[in-house]
Amino acid sequence: MTNGVPVRGIELRYLLTTYLFDHGPSTVDELVAGLACQGFDIVGRPSKAVSDALRWEMRHYRVARSGVVGCR
């Protein structure tokens, strides 16, 4: 853990969706790095937490996968 604001669950999903809306299609690594640069610390294993959060958002048609992830 770093000194960033810890995020998980719904807060992480909202941050990821907003990040994708603002920055366009991104890889999971880019999303993790982008949130870290903004002062957030993803709780748990970052790549898994982001993947799980994006899976939820994909089921609700808020993001789409196309090699990289982007907003619909």
N, CA, C and O atoms as CSV, one atom per row, in Angstrom:
chain,resi,resn,atom,element,x,y,z
A,1,MET,N,N,0.840,-1.186,0.000
A,1,MET,CA,C,0.000,0.000,0.000
A,1,MET,C,C,0.880,1.243,0.000
A,1,MET,O,O,1.957,1.267,0.596
A,2,THR,N,N,0.405,2.248,-0.668
A,2,THR,CA,C,1.116,3.522,-0.684
A,2,THR,C,C,0.361,4.503,0.203
A,2,THR,O,O,-0.501,4.110,0.988
A,3,ASN,N,N,0.689,5.765,0.073
A,3,ASN,CA,C,0.031,6.792,0.881
A,3,ASN,C,C,-1.212,7.354,0.214
A,3,ASN,O,O,-1.780,8.330,0.703
A,4,GLY,N,N,-1.649,6.761,-0.893
A,4,GLY,CA,C,-2.825,7.251,-1.591
A,4,GLY,C,C,-4.108,6.916,-0.850
A,4,GLY,O,O,-4.101,6.189,0.144
A,5,VAL,N,N,-5.200,7.455,-1.349
A,5,VAL,CA,C,-6.522,7.178,-0.797
A,5,VAL,C,C,-6.923,5.767,-1.225
A,5,VAL,O,O,-6.999,5.495,-2.423
A,6,PRO,N,N,-7.182,4.862,-0.276
A,6,PRO,CA,C,-7.546,3.495,-0.661
A,6,PRO,C,C,-8.939,3.448,-1.290
A,6,PRO,O,O,-9.884,4.032,-0.760
A,7,VAL,N,N,-9.061,2.753,-2.420
A,7,VAL,CA,C,-10.357,2.623,-3.098
A,7,VAL,C,C,-10.623,1.161,-3.427
A,7,VAL,O,O,-9.707,0.386,-3.706
A,8,ARG,N,N,-11.900,0.809,-3.387
A,8,ARG,CA,C,-12.362,-0.529,-3.750
A,8,ARG,C,C,-13.848,-0.442,-4.055
A,8,ARG,O,O,-14.474,0.590,-3.815
A,9,GLY,N,N,-14.396,-1.488,-4.565
A,9,GLY,CA,C,-15.836,-1.584,-4.775
A,9,GLY,C,C,-16.403,-0.496,-5.668
A,9,GLY,O,O,-15.848,-0.172,-6.718
A,10,ILE,N,N,-17.517,0.057,-5.226
A,10,ILE,CA,C,-18.238,1.038,-6.042
A,10,ILE,C,C,-17.400,2.282,-6.327
A,10,ILE,O,O,-17.487,2.851,-7.415
A,11,GLU,N,N,-16.592,2.704,-5.363
A,11,GLU,CA,C,-15.739,3.876,-5.593
A,11,GLU,C,C,-14.742,3.595,-6.713
A,11,GLU,O,O,-14.495,4.453,-7.560
A,12,LEU,N,N,-14.172,2.393,-6.716
A,12,LEU,CA,C,-13.231,2.019,-7.771
A,12,LEU,C,C,-13.935,1.968,-9.120
A,12,LEU,O,O,-13.389,2.436,-10.120
A,13,ARG,N,N,-15.132,1.411,-9.160
A,13,ARG,CA,C,-15.871,1.344,-10.430
A,13,ARG,C,C,-16.160,2.739,-10.967
A,13,ARG,O,O,-15.999,2.982,-12.163
A,14,TYR,N,N,-16.579,3.650,-10.116
A,14,TYR,CA,C,-16.853,5.017,-10.557
A,14,TYR,C,C,-15.582,5.712,-11.038
A,14,TYR,O,O,-15.597,6.397,-12.060
A,15,LEU,N,N,-14.490,5.541,-10.309
A,15,LEU,CA,C,-13.226,6.157,-10.721
A,15,LEU,C,C,-12.764,5.623,-12.073
A,15,LEU,O,O,-12.324,6.395,-12.926
A,16,LEU,N,N,-12.860,4.316,-12.274
A,16,LEU,CA,C,-12.429,3.723,-13.542
A,16,LEU,C,C,-13.286,4.206,-14.706
A,16,LEU,O,O,-12.765,4.551,-15.767
A,17,THR,N,N,-14.595,4.228,-14.507
A,17,THR,CA,C,-15.492,4.683,-15.570
A,17,THR,C,C,-15.225,6.142,-15.919
A,17,THR,O,O,-15.198,6.506,-17.094
A,18,THR,N,N,-15.030,6.969,-14.914
A,18,THR,CA,C,-14.726,8.381,-15.147
A,18,THR,C,C,-13.385,8.538,-15.842
A,18,THR,O,O,-13.254,9.347,-16.761
A,19,TYR,N,N,-12.386,7.773,-15.413
A,19,TYR,CA,C,-11.060,7.836,-16.037
A,19,TYR,C,C,-11.159,7.468,-17.516
A,19,TYR,O,O,-10.580,8.145,-18.365
A,20,LEU,N,N,-11.888,6.402,-17.823
A,20,LEU,CA,C,-12.036,5.981,-19.220
A,20,LEU,C,C,-12.778,7.035,-20.036
A,20,LEU,O,O,-12.433,7.283,-21.191
A,21,PHE,N,N,-13.786,7.648,-19.447
A,21,PHE,CA,C,-14.526,8.695,-20.144
A,21,PHE,C,C,-13.617,9.877,-20.469
A,21,PHE,O,O,-13.682,10.434,-21.564
A,22,ASP,N,N,-12.770,10.255,-19.513
A,22,ASP,CA,C,-11.881,11.408,-19.685
A,22,ASP,C,C,-10.685,11.124,-20.583
A,22,ASP,O,O,-10.274,11.993,-21.352
A,23,HIS,N,N,-10.111,9.906,-20.496
A,23,HIS,CA,C,-8.851,9.603,-21.176
A,23,HIS,C,C,-8.976,8.658,-22.363
A,23,HIS,O,O,-8.003,8.457,-23.089
A,24,GLY,N,N,-10.137,8.082,-22.574
A,24,GLY,CA,C,-10.320,7.167,-23.690
A,24,GLY,C,C,-9.838,5.760,-23.372
A,24,GLY,O,O,-9.468,5.462,-22.236
A,25,PRO,N,N,-9.845,4.893,-24.391
A,25,PRO,CA,C,-9.465,3.491,-24.190
A,25,PRO,C,C,-8.102,3.353,-23.517
A,25,PRO,O,O,-7.155,4.064,-23.851
A,26,SER,N,N,-8.020,2.424,-22.561
A,26,SER,CA,C,-6.803,2.225,-21.778
A,26,SER,C,C,-6.650,0.754,-21.433
A,26,SER,O,O,-7.632,0.014,-21.378
A,27,THR,N,N,-5.416,0.336,-21.203
A,27,THR,CA,C,-5.163,-1.013,-20.709
A,27,THR,C,C,-5.335,-1.022,-19.192
A,27,THR,O,O,-5.419,0.031,-18.560
A,28,VAL,N,N,-5.387,-2.212,-18.624
A,28,VAL,CA,C,-5.508,-2.328,-17.169
A,28,VAL,C,C,-4.313,-1.665,-16.490
A,28,VAL,O,O,-4.476,-0.953,-15.500
A,29,ASP,N,N,-3.108,-1.900,-17.023
A,29,ASP,CA,C,-1.914,-1.274,-16.437
A,29,ASP,C,C,-1.990,0.248,-16.489
A,29,ASP,O,O,-1.587,0.920,-15.540
A,30,GLU,N,N,-2.501,0.795,-17.586
A,30,GLU,CA,C,-2.646,2.249,-17.704
A,30,GLU,C,C,-3.667,2.779,-16.699
A,30,GLU,O,O,-3.490,3.861,-16.138
A,31,LEU,N,N,-4.731,2.017,-16.476
A,31,LEU,CA,C,-5.741,2.435,-15.498
A,31,LEU,C,C,-5.163,2.458,-14.087
A,31,LEU,O,O,-5.390,3.401,-13.329
A,32,VAL,N,N,-4.420,1.416,-13.742
A,32,VAL,CA,C,-3.793,1.353,-12.415
A,32,VAL,C,C,-2.836,2.528,-12.237
A,32,VAL,O,O,-2.864,3.205,-11.210
A,33,ALA,N,N,-1.993,2.767,-13.237
A,33,ALA,CA,C,-1.023,3.869,-13.162
A,33,ALA,C,C,-1.730,5.221,-13.120
A,33,ALA,O,O,-1.322,6.115,-12.379
A,34,GLY,N,N,-2.781,5.370,-13.909
A,34,GLY,CA,C,-3.517,6.631,-13.944
A,34,GLY,C,C,-4.151,6.971,-12.610
A,34,GLY,O,O,-4.090,8.117,-12.165
A,35,LEU,N,N,-4.763,5.980,-11.967
A,35,LEU,CA,C,-5.365,6.237,-10.658
A,35,LEU,C,C,-4.300,6.517,-9.610
A,35,LEU,O,O,-4.503,7.343,-8.721
A,36,ALA,N,N,-3.161,5.830,-9.710
A,36,ALA,CA,C,-2.063,6.085,-8.767
A,36,ALA,C,C,-1.551,7.515,-8.919
A,36,ALA,O,O,-1.253,8.175,-7.923
A,37,CYS,N,N,-1.447,7.994,-10.148
A,37,CYS,CA,C,-0.991,9.373,-10.391
A,37,CYS,C,C,-1.974,10.402,-9.837
A,37,CYS,O,O,-1.590,11.523,-9.503
A,38,GLN,N,N,-3.243,10.012,-9.744
A,38,GLN,CA,C,-4.258,10.917,-9.211
A,38,GLN,C,C,-4.397,10.797,-7.693
A,38,GLN,O,O,-5.253,11.449,-7.095
A,39,GLY,N,N,-3.553,9.964,-7.067
A,39,GLY,CA,C,-3.546,9.878,-5.611
A,39,GLY,C,C,-4.417,8.789,-5.017
A,39,GLY,O,O,-4.774,8.854,-3.841
A,40,PHE,N,N,-4.767,7.780,-5.820
A,40,PHE,CA,C,-5.589,6.684,-5.318
A,40,PHE,C,C,-4.768,5.410,-5.224
A,40,PHE,O,O,-3.869,5.176,-6.032
A,41,ASP,N,N,-5.084,4.593,-4.233
A,41,ASP,CA,C,-4.402,3.325,-4.012
A,41,ASP,C,C,-5.448,2.219,-4.075
A,41,ASP,O,O,-6.341,2.161,-3.230
A,42,ILE,N,N,-5.343,1.350,-5.062
A,42,ILE,CA,C,-6.312,0.274,-5.239
A,42,ILE,C,C,-6.039,-0.808,-4.202
A,42,ILE,O,O,-4.925,-1.323,-4.105
A,43,VAL,N,N,-7.067,-1.145,-3.427
A,43,VAL,CA,C,-6.945,-2.138,-2.365
A,43,VAL,C,C,-6.839,-3.532,-2.988
A,43,VAL,O,O,-7.559,-3.855,-3.932
A,44,GLY,N,N,-5.938,-4.347,-2.452
A,44,GLY,CA,C,-5.755,-5.702,-2.964
A,44,GLY,C,C,-4.784,-5.718,-4.129
A,44,GLY,O,O,-3.980,-4.800,-4.291
A,45,ARG,N,N,-4.861,-6.769,-4.944
A,45,ARG,CA,C,-4.014,-6.857,-6.126
A,45,ARG,C,C,-4.623,-5.968,-7.210
A,45,ARG,O,O,-5.697,-6.285,-7.721
A,46,PRO,N,N,-3.968,-4.868,-7.571
A,46,PRO,CA,C,-4.572,-3.872,-8.458
A,46,PRO,C,C,-5.124,-4.431,-9.765
A,46,PRO,O,O,-6.242,-4.084,-10.147
A,47,SER,N,N,-4.379,-5.285,-10.459
A,47,SER,CA,C,-4.859,-5.780,-11.752
A,47,SER,C,C,-6.139,-6.599,-11.595
A,47,SER,O,O,-7.037,-6.503,-12.432
A,48,LYS,N,N,-6.234,-7.396,-10.545
A,48,LYS,CA,C,-7.445,-8.193,-10.318
A,48,LYS,C,C,-8.611,-7.305,-9.907
A,48,LYS,O,O,-9.731,-7.493,-10.380
A,49,ALA,N,N,-8.358,-6.346,-9.037
A,49,ALA,CA,C,-9.423,-5.443,-8.589
A,49,ALA,C,C,-9.989,-4.646,-9.764
A,49,ALA,O,O,-11.203,-4.476,-9.876
A,50,VAL,N,N,-9.099,-4.155,-10.643
A,50,VAL,CA,C,-9.546,-3.398,-11.818
A,50,VAL,C,C,-10.319,-4.315,-12.761
A,50,VAL,O,O,-11.377,-3.935,-13.262
A,51,SER,N,N,-9.807,-5.504,-13.004
A,51,SER,CA,C,-10.484,-6.458,-13.877
A,51,SER,C,C,-11.880,-6.788,-13.362
A,51,SER,O,O,-12.837,-6.801,-14.137
A,52,ASP,N,N,-12.006,-7.053,-12.071
A,52,ASP,CA,C,-13.309,-7.357,-11.480
A,52,ASP,C,C,-14.262,-6.170,-11.594
A,52,ASP,O,O,-15.438,-6.342,-11.913
A,53,ALA,N,N,-13.753,-4.971,-11.335
A,53,ALA,CA,C,-14.588,-3.768,-11.416
A,53,ALA,C,C,-15.055,-3.529,-12.849
A,53,ALA,O,O,-16.211,-3.171,-13.075
A,54,LEU,N,N,-14.165,-3.726,-13.811
A,54,LEU,CA,C,-14.536,-3.515,-15.210
A,54,LEU,C,C,-15.527,-4.573,-15.692
A,54,LEU,O,O,-16.398,-4.280,-16.511
A,55,ARG,N,N,-15.398,-5.791,-15.191
A,55,ARG,CA,C,-16.350,-6.843,-15.558
A,55,ARG,C,C,-17.760,-6.426,-15.151
A,55,ARG,O,O,-18.712,-6.618,-15.906
A,56,TRP,N,N,-17.889,-5.857,-13.961
A,56,TRP,CA,C,-19.189,-5.361,-13.485
A,56,TRP,C,C,-19.708,-4.263,-14.419
A,56,TRP,O,O,-20.874,-4.279,-14.814
A,57,GLU,N,N,-18.851,-3.327,-14.764
A,57,GLU,CA,C,-19.263,-2.218,-15.627
A,57,GLU,C,C,-19.626,-2.708,-17.031
A,57,GLU,O,O,-20.528,-2.158,-17.662
A,58,MET,N,N,-18.933,-3.734,-17.523
A,58,MET,CA,C,-19.262,-4.300,-18.838
A,58,MET,C,C,-20.652,-4.938,-18.809
A,58,MET,O,O,-21.419,-4.798,-19.762
A,59,ARG,N,N,-20.975,-5.631,-17.727
A,59,ARG,CA,C,-22.303,-6.250,-17.601
A,59,ARG,C,C,-23.417,-5.211,-17.615
A,59,ARG,O,O,-24.538,-5.502,-18.033
A,60,HIS,N,N,-23.111,-4.013,-17.163
A,60,HIS,CA,C,-24.110,-2.941,-17.125
A,60,HIS,C,C,-23.950,-1.969,-18.293
A,60,HIS,O,O,-24.505,-0.870,-18.280
A,61,TYR,N,N,-23.183,-2.388,-19.306
A,61,TYR,CA,C,-23.035,-1.646,-20.568
A,61,TYR,C,C,-22.496,-0.231,-20.402
A,61,TYR,O,O,-22.870,0.670,-21.152
A,62,ARG,N,N,-21.616,-0.033,-19.420
A,62,ARG,CA,C,-21.006,1.283,-19.247
A,62,ARG,C,C,-19.614,1.355,-19.849
A,62,ARG,O,O,-19.130,2.443,-20.163
A,63,VAL,N,N,-18.961,0.204,-20.014
A,63,VAL,CA,C,-17.665,0.138,-20.692
A,63,VAL,C,C,-17.687,-1.038,-21.657
A,63,VAL,O,O,-18.494,-1.956,-21.516
A,64,ALA,N,N,-16.791,-0.999,-22.637
A,64,ALA,CA,C,-16.686,-2.071,-23.624
A,64,ALA,C,C,-15.231,-2.476,-23.774
A,64,ALA,O,O,-14.324,-1.661,-23.611
A,65,ARG,N,N,-15.024,-3.744,-24.085
A,65,ARG,CA,C,-13.667,-4.249,-24.271
A,65,ARG,C,C,-13.374,-4.359,-25.762
A,65,ARG,O,O,-14.185,-4.865,-26.538
A,66,SER,N,N,-12.200,-3.876,-26.142
A,66,SER,CA,C,-11.792,-3.972,-27.548
A,66,SER,C,C,-10.272,-4.106,-27.625
A,66,SER,O,O,-9.621,-3.362,-28.358
A,67,GLY,N,N,-9.711,-5.040,-26.881
A,67,GLY,CA,C,-8.259,-5.131,-26.757
A,67,GLY,C,C,-7.792,-4.239,-25.625
A,67,GLY,O,O,-6.960,-4.624,-24.803
A,68,VAL,N,N,-8.344,-3.044,-25.602
A,68,VAL,CA,C,-8.197,-2.131,-24.468
A,68,VAL,C,C,-9.618,-1.768,-24.050
A,68,VAL,O,O,-10.565,-2.015,-24.797
A,69,VAL,N,N,-9.773,-1.196,-22.887
A,69,VAL,CA,C,-11.105,-0.900,-22.365
A,69,VAL,C,C,-11.448,0.554,-22.638
A,69,VAL,O,O,-10.591,1.430,-22.518
A,70,GLY,N,N,-12.699,0.814,-23.004
A,70,GLY,CA,C,-13.146,2.184,-23.229
A,70,GLY,C,C,-14.607,2.342,-22.858
A,70,GLY,O,O,-15.316,1.348,-22.701
A,71,CYS,N,N,-15.065,3.568,-22.718
A,71,CYS,CA,C,-16.472,3.833,-22.418
A,71,CYS,C,C,-17.314,3.600,-23.653
A,71,CYS,O,O,-16.851,3.777,-24.780
A,72,ARG,N,N,-18.544,3.207,-23.433
A,72,ARG,CA,C,-19.480,3.032,-24.554
A,72,ARG,C,C,-20.100,4.358,-24.904
A,72,ARG,O,O,-20.918,4.435,-25.821
